[in-house]
Amino acid sequence: MSNAKERDKRSDYKVFRTITTRWADNDVYGHMNNVVHYSLFDTAINGWLFEEGALDFTRGETIGLVAETGCRYFAEMGFPDVITAGIRVGKIGNTSVRYEIGLFRNEDLEASAQGFFVHVYVERATRKREPIAGKFRDLLEAAAINE
Protein backbone atom coordinates (compact mmCIF):
# COMPACT_ATOMS: atom_id res chain seq x y z
CA MET A 1 0.00 0.00 0.00
CA SER A 2 1.08 3.60 -0.41
CA ASN A 3 2.71 5.61 2.33
CA ALA A 4 0.47 5.49 5.42
CA LYS A 5 -0.24 9.22 5.19
CA GLU A 6 -1.19 9.21 1.53
CA ARG A 7 -4.57 8.38 0.11
CA ASP A 8 -4.46 6.16 -2.94
CA LYS A 9 -5.97 7.31 -6.20
CA ARG A 10 -8.10 5.27 -8.58
CA SER A 11 -5.15 5.09 -10.95
CA ASP A 12 -3.24 3.08 -8.31
CA TYR A 13 -5.51 0.05 -8.89
CA LYS A 14 -5.87 -2.47 -11.70
CA VAL A 15 -9.33 -4.04 -11.21
CA PHE A 16 -12.59 -2.28 -10.28
CA ARG A 17 -15.91 -3.45 -8.90
CA THR A 18 -18.94 -1.30 -8.08
CA ILE A 19 -20.81 -2.00 -4.85
CA THR A 20 -24.01 -0.24 -3.80
CA THR A 21 -24.32 0.61 -0.13
CA ARG A 22 -27.35 -0.44 1.91
CA TRP A 23 -29.39 1.45 4.48
CA ALA A 24 -28.17 -1.02 7.13
CA ASP A 25 -24.54 -0.01 6.44
CA ASN A 26 -25.02 3.28 8.33
CA ASP A 27 -24.53 3.39 12.08
CA VAL A 28 -26.00 5.71 14.70
CA TYR A 29 -23.41 8.35 13.78
CA GLY A 30 -24.87 8.62 10.28
CA HIS A 31 -21.99 7.09 8.35
CA MET A 32 -20.88 3.61 7.31
CA ASN A 33 -19.89 1.52 10.29
CA ASN A 34 -16.23 0.46 10.25
CA VAL A 35 -16.99 -3.26 10.05
CA VAL A 36 -18.79 -2.73 6.73
CA HIS A 37 -15.50 -1.79 5.07
CA TYR A 38 -14.20 -5.32 5.65
CA SER A 39 -17.36 -6.78 4.16
CA LEU A 40 -16.89 -4.58 1.09
CA PHE A 41 -13.28 -5.76 0.77
CA ASP A 42 -14.39 -9.39 0.94
CA THR A 43 -17.25 -8.82 -1.52
CA ALA A 44 -14.96 -7.08 -4.02
CA ILE A 45 -12.22 -9.73 -3.93
CA ASN A 46 -14.48 -12.77 -3.97
CA GLY A 47 -16.79 -11.28 -6.60
CA TRP A 48 -13.79 -10.65 -8.86
CA LEU A 49 -12.39 -14.17 -8.33
CA PHE A 50 -15.81 -15.73 -8.95
CA GLU A 51 -16.49 -13.72 -12.12
CA GLU A 52 -13.06 -14.62 -13.49
CA GLY A 53 -13.63 -18.33 -12.78
CA ALA A 54 -10.50 -18.42 -10.63
CA LEU A 55 -12.07 -20.26 -7.71
CA ASP A 56 -15.19 -22.36 -7.17
CA PHE A 57 -16.30 -21.42 -3.67
CA THR A 58 -18.89 -24.16 -3.27
CA ARG A 59 -17.28 -27.20 -4.89
CA GLY A 60 -13.65 -26.33 -5.57
CA GLU A 61 -10.90 -28.29 -3.88
CA THR A 62 -8.97 -25.11 -3.00
CA ILE A 63 -10.30 -22.34 -0.75
CA GLY A 64 -8.82 -19.13 0.66
CA LEU A 65 -8.66 -18.45 4.39
CA VAL A 66 -8.00 -15.00 5.82
CA ALA A 67 -4.66 -14.85 7.65
CA GLU A 68 -4.39 -11.08 8.15
CA THR A 69 -6.39 -7.95 7.43
CA GLY A 70 -6.22 -4.21 8.00
CA CYS A 71 -7.85 -0.90 7.08
CA ARG A 72 -7.12 2.83 7.12
CA TYR A 73 -10.02 5.26 7.12
CA PHE A 74 -9.71 8.66 5.46
CA ALA A 75 -13.23 9.94 4.71
CA GLU A 76 -16.80 9.03 5.61
CA MET A 77 -19.00 6.92 3.38
CA GLY A 78 -22.57 5.78 3.87
CA PHE A 79 -25.92 5.02 2.32
CA PRO A 80 -26.84 5.98 -0.40
CA ASP A 81 -23.25 6.19 -1.73
CA VAL A 82 -22.06 4.02 -4.57
CA ILE A 83 -18.65 2.55 -3.79
CA THR A 84 -16.05 1.60 -6.36
CA ALA A 85 -13.61 -0.93 -4.96
CA GLY A 86 -10.19 -0.81 -6.59
CA ILE A 87 -8.27 -4.08 -6.33
CA ARG A 88 -4.61 -4.85 -6.82
CA VAL A 89 -2.35 -7.70 -5.76
CA GLY A 90 0.48 -6.53 -3.52
CA LYS A 91 2.29 -9.84 -3.20
CA ILE A 92 1.92 -13.39 -4.46
CA GLY A 93 3.60 -16.13 -2.48
CA ASN A 94 3.62 -19.86 -3.07
CA THR A 95 0.35 -20.39 -1.16
CA SER A 96 -0.72 -16.88 -0.13
CA VAL A 97 -1.79 -13.57 -1.67
CA ARG A 98 -1.93 -10.04 -0.32
CA TYR A 99 -4.92 -8.26 -1.86
CA GLU A 100 -5.00 -4.48 -1.52
CA ILE A 101 -8.30 -2.62 -1.83
CA GLY A 102 -9.21 1.05 -2.11
CA LEU A 103 -12.81 2.13 -1.52
CA PHE A 104 -13.84 5.18 -3.54
CA ARG A 105 -17.04 7.06 -2.67
CA ASN A 106 -19.19 8.02 -5.66
CA GLU A 107 -16.92 9.80 -8.17
CA ASP A 108 -14.12 10.64 -5.70
CA LEU A 109 -10.63 10.17 -7.13
CA GLU A 110 -9.00 9.57 -3.71
CA ALA A 111 -9.78 6.55 -1.54
CA SER A 112 -12.08 7.00 1.43
CA ALA A 113 -10.57 3.83 2.90
CA GLN A 114 -7.67 1.54 2.01
CA GLY A 115 -7.21 -1.97 3.25
CA PHE A 116 -5.76 -5.37 2.66
CA PHE A 117 -6.47 -9.06 3.09
CA VAL A 118 -3.90 -11.83 3.12
CA HIS A 119 -5.49 -15.07 2.00
CA VAL A 120 -3.77 -18.43 2.43
CA TYR A 121 -5.00 -21.05 -0.02
CA VAL A 122 -5.63 -24.53 1.32
CA GLU A 123 -7.13 -27.82 0.27
CA ARG A 124 -10.78 -27.72 1.38
CA ALA A 125 -10.91 -31.12 3.11
CA THR A 126 -7.51 -31.24 4.83
CA ARG A 127 -6.78 -27.50 5.26
CA LYS A 128 -3.23 -28.16 4.05
CA ARG A 129 -1.67 -25.32 2.06
CA GLU A 130 -2.07 -25.52 -1.70
CA PRO A 131 0.28 -23.86 -4.20
CA ILE A 132 -1.23 -21.10 -6.33
CA ALA A 133 -0.88 -22.17 -9.94
CA GLY A 134 -2.36 -22.09 -13.42
CA LYS A 135 -5.17 -19.72 -14.39
CA PHE A 136 -5.47 -18.47 -10.82
CA ARG A 137 -1.80 -17.43 -10.63
CA ASP A 138 -2.06 -15.81 -14.09
CA LEU A 139 -5.05 -13.73 -12.94
CA LEU A 140 -3.22 -12.61 -9.80
CA GLU A 141 -0.07 -11.71 -11.71
CA ALA A 142 -2.11 -9.55 -14.11
CA ALA A 143 -3.44 -7.56 -11.14
CA ALA A 144 -0.08 -7.35 -9.32
CA ILE A 145 1.59 -4.02 -8.69
CA ASN A 146 5.14 -3.60 -9.89
CA GLU A 147 7.18 -1.72 -7.31
C-alpha positions in Angstrom: 0.0 0.0 0.0 1.1 3.6 -0.4 2.7 5.6 2.3 0.5 5.5 5.4 -0.2 9.2 5.2 -1.2 9.2 1.5 -4.6 8.4 0.1 -4.5 6.2 -2.9 -6.0 7.3 -6.2 -8.1 5.3 -8.6 -5.1 5.1 -11.0 -3.2 3.1 -8.3 -5.5 0.0 -8.9 -5.9 -2.5 -11.7 -9.3 -4.0 -11.2 -12.6 -2.3 -10.3 -15.9 -3.4 -8.9 -18.9 -1.3 -8.1 -20.8 -2.0 -4.9 -24.0 -0.2 -3.8 -24.3 0.6 -0.1 -27.3 -0.4 1.9 -29.4 1.4 4.5 -28.2 -1.0 7.1 -24.5 0.0 6.4 -25.0 3.3 8.3 -24.5 3.4 12.1 -26.0 5.7 14.7 -23.4 8.4 13.8 -24.9 8.6 10.3 -22.0 7.1 8.3 -20.9 3.6 7.3 -19.9 1.5 10.3 -16.2 0.5 10.3 -17.0 -3.3 10.1 -18.8 -2.7 6.7 -15.5 -1.8 5.1 -14.2 -5.3 5.6 -17.4 -6.8 4.2 -16.9 -4.6 1.1 -13.3 -5.8 0.8 -14.4 -9.4 0.9 -17.2 -8.8 -1.5 -15.0 -7.1 -4.0 -12.2 -9.7 -3.9 -14.5 -12.8 -4.0 -16.8 -11.3 -6.6 -13.8 -10.7 -8.9 -12.4 -14.2 -8.3 -15.8 -15.7 -9.0 -16.5 -13.7 -12.1 -13.1 -14.6 -13.5 -13.6 -18.3 -12.8 -10.5 -18.4 -10.6 -12.1 -20.3 -7.7 -15.2 -22.4 -7.2 -16.3 -21.4 -3.7 -18.9 -24.2 -3.3 -17.3 -27.2 -4.9 -13.6 -26.3 -5.6 -10.9 -28.3 -3.9 -9.0 -25.1 -3.0 -10.3 -22.3 -0.7 -8.8 -19.1 0.7 -8.7 -18.4 4.4 -8.0 -15.0 5.8 -4.7 -14.8 7.6 -4.4 -11.1 8.1 -6.4 -8.0 7.4 -6.2 -4.2 8.0 -7.8 -0.9 7.1 -7.1 2.8 7.1 -10.0 5.3 7.1 -9.7 8.7 5.5 -13.2 9.9 4.7 -16.8 9.0 5.6 -19.0 6.9 3.4 -22.6 5.8 3.9 -25.9 5.0 2.3 -26.8 6.0 -0.4 -23.3 6.2 -1.7 -22.1 4.0 -4.6 -18.6 2.6 -3.8 -16.1 1.6 -6.4 -13.6 -0.9 -5.0 -10.2 -0.8 -6.6 -8.3 -4.1 -6.3 -4.6 -4.8 -6.8 -2.3 -7.7 -5.8 0.5 -6.5 -3.5 2.3 -9.8 -3.2 1.9 -13.4 -4.5 3.6 -16.1 -2.5 3.6 -19.9 -3.1 0.3 -20.4 -1.2 -0.7 -16.9 -0.1 -1.8 -13.6 -1.7 -1.9 -10.0 -0.3 -4.9 -8.3 -1.9 -5.0 -4.5 -1.5 -8.3 -2.6 -1.8 -9.2 1.0 -2.1 -12.8 2.1 -1.5 -13.8 5.2 -3.5 -17.0 7.1 -2.7 -19.2 8.0 -5.7 -16.9 9.8 -8.2 -14.1 10.6 -5.7 -10.6 10.2 -7.1 -9.0 9.6 -3.7 -9.8 6.6 -1.5 -12.1 7.0 1.4 -10.6 3.8 2.9 -7.7 1.5 2.0 -7.2 -2.0 3.3 -5.8 -5.4 2.7 -6.5 -9.1 3.1 -3.9 -11.8 3.1 -5.5 -15.1 2.0 -3.8 -18.4 2.4 -5.0 -21.0 0.0 -5.6 -24.5 1.3 -7.1 -27.8 0.3 -10.8 -27.7 1.4 -10.9 -31.1 3.1 -7.5 -31.2 4.8 -6.8 -27.5 5.3 -3.2 -28.2 4.1 -1.7 -25.3 2.1 -2.1 -25.5 -1.7 0.3 -23.9 -4.2 -1.2 -21.1 -6.3 -0.9 -22.2 -9.9 -2.4 -22.1 -13.4 -5.2 -19.7 -14.4 -5.5 -18.5 -10.8 -1.8 -17.4 -10.6 -2.1 -15.8 -14.1 -5.0 -13.7 -12.9 -3.2 -12.6 -9.8 -0.1 -11.7 -11.7 -2.1 -9.6 -14.1 -3.4 -7.6 -11.1 -0.1 -7.3 -9.3 1.6 -4.0 -8.7 5.1 -3.6 -9.9 7.2 -1.7 -7.3 
